Amino acid sequence: MKSLFIILLCMLLAGLGLCICGPKSYKDPYFCIIKEYQGYMDYENYAIYDIDDNGMNELLLGNTSIYTIYTIQNGVAVQQDYHADHDDYAFSSIVYINGVVKSERGDPWKTDLSYYRFEDGELKCQVRLTHIHDNDMVNEYYRHYLDGTKEAITKEEFDRVKAEFEGDGQEVELDWKPLRRYRRR
């Protein structure tokens, strides 16, 4: 009797659109993700933007920098492999109109740049660059490969790879909104 009551109650609430957060419960597949993050201090804002220009908007969570990215795969919101370590000394992220996402972190002596792009519906790191500097006395540049190896490169090669991914440098102006004000679409 008790289980029948629970089933009927869930059916009623689901019919009202209040209960179930399954993959296809709402027209807005990001609703449950946002509800989950609304209590976290690090994730105060969200932005919706189609990074890879495929007609499907991605969900970006963070403050004014992107900490987490979700996209829709087979009707389900899926977190992407985007490593934004926002606990670093300085962290920022940029989405360029060419579909590249740059994650930049650093401290007074080192800057790391990671460039991401969507491939087959998944956000993948394309390259990582490091610049080690110390009051203009030390300037070392490195390119990190996806297999974990790295090699020393020249400043010119560093600048060339950076320009290759940043394109003409046009950044997307993301429309950041407070998570607490999110409404279903």
N, C-alpha and C positions, 0 to 999 in steps of 0.2 A: 504494500500500500504506500509506504514511504517513498520507494523508488518511482512508483507511478506518479506521485505528486511532484517529485523533482523533475521527471521527464516532461510532464505537462507544464511546469513552471518555466523550464528552459525553452520549450517550444514557444510559449507565450512571449517570453522576453526576446527570443531570437526573432520572432515575428515583428516585434516592435523595434528591432535593430539595436538592442541594448546589451546583449549577453555575449554573443560568440565573436571571437576574434580569429576565426579561421581564415585561410588564404583568400576566400572569395566572399566573405561576410558583408563587405561594404564595397561600394563603388570606389572608395578611396583605399587602396591597399596599404597605405602608410599610416592609417589611423591607429592601429594597435602599436606600431613601433613608436609613434610619437607619444601615445599614452604611457608606454613603458618608460620613456626617457624623461617625462615631465618632472620627476622627482630628483633627478641628478643635478647637482650644482654646476658641473662642467658643461652641461648641455642645456644652455638657457635659450638658444635660438635655433631656428631651422630655416632652410631655404629650399625651394623646389626649382630645379633647373634641368633641362635636357642637355647634359654635358656632351654626349656623343652625337647629338643631332639625329637620333633615330626615331623620334616621335614619342619616346617614352621618358617622362621626367624622372630624374633621380632626386632622392631626398638627401640633403646635406645637413648634418647636425653639428653644432658647436656653439661658439659665441660669435665672433666676427671672423674667426678662422675655422676651417673645416676640420673636425675631429673624426667624424664617421660619415661614410657614404653608403646609401642603400640604392638598389635598383630593382626593377621588377623582372623576374624570370619565371615564365609559366604561370603568371598571375599571382606570384608570391613575392613579397618584399624580401630581398636577400642582401645581407651585409657584404660589402666588398672588401677585398684585401688591400686596405689603405692604412698604412701605419703612420699615423700622426701622433707622435709622442709629444703632446702639448705640455709635458712637465719639464721640457728642456728650458734652458735659459731664455731663449727667444724662439718663438715658433710662429710661422705664418703659412698660409696656403693661399694659392691663387688658382682660379680657373681661367684659362685662356680661351678665346673664341675658336681656336683651332681644335678644341676638344682635349687639350692637355691640362692635367692638374699638377701643380707644383707644390711640393711640401718643402719648406725651408726652415731649418733649425740651426741654431748656432750659439756661440758664446763669444767673448772678446778675442779668442784665438783660433776659432775654427768655424767654418760654415759648411753645412751639408745641404745639398739640393737633391731632391728625388723627384723624378718626372714619371707620371702615370698617364696611361691612355687605355681606353676600352678596346678589347680584342674579343671578338665572339661573345659579346654581352658581359664580359668580366673586366673589371678594372685591374690592369697589370702594371707593375713597375717596369719602366723601360730602361732607365739608367739612373745611377747615383753619382754625383760629383762632390768632391771635397776640396775646400780651399783652407789650408792651414796658414795662418798669418800671425805675426808678432811685431807690432810697431814698424812695419815695412822692412824689418831686417830679415824675416823669414817669409817666404812665399812659396809654398809647395802646393801642387795641384794633383788630384788623383781622380781616376775614373774607376768606378766599382762595377763589376760585371755581375750578371744574374747568378753565375755559378759560385759567387763568393770571393772571387779573386779581384785584385785591384792592380792598377799600374800607374806609375807616375806619368803625368802628361805636362805639356807646356801650357802657359797661360793662353796662348793662341788656340790650342786645341780645346781647352776648358771653355773659352768664349765661343768657339765654333759649335760645340755640342750644346751649350746653353742656348745659343741663338736658334739652333735647329729645332729644339723643342718649344721654345717660347714664341717662335714665329715672329710676327711683327710686333709682339708685345702687347696686343690688345687684350685687356682683362675683361672678364664678364663682371658686370656690376650686379652682384647677388642681392636679392631682396630679402634680407634677414628679418625674421619676425619672431616674437617671443613664443616659445613652446606653449606657455600657459594659455595663449589666446588661439591656439589651433582649433579649427572647426572642420568637421567632415565636409567633404565636397559631394 
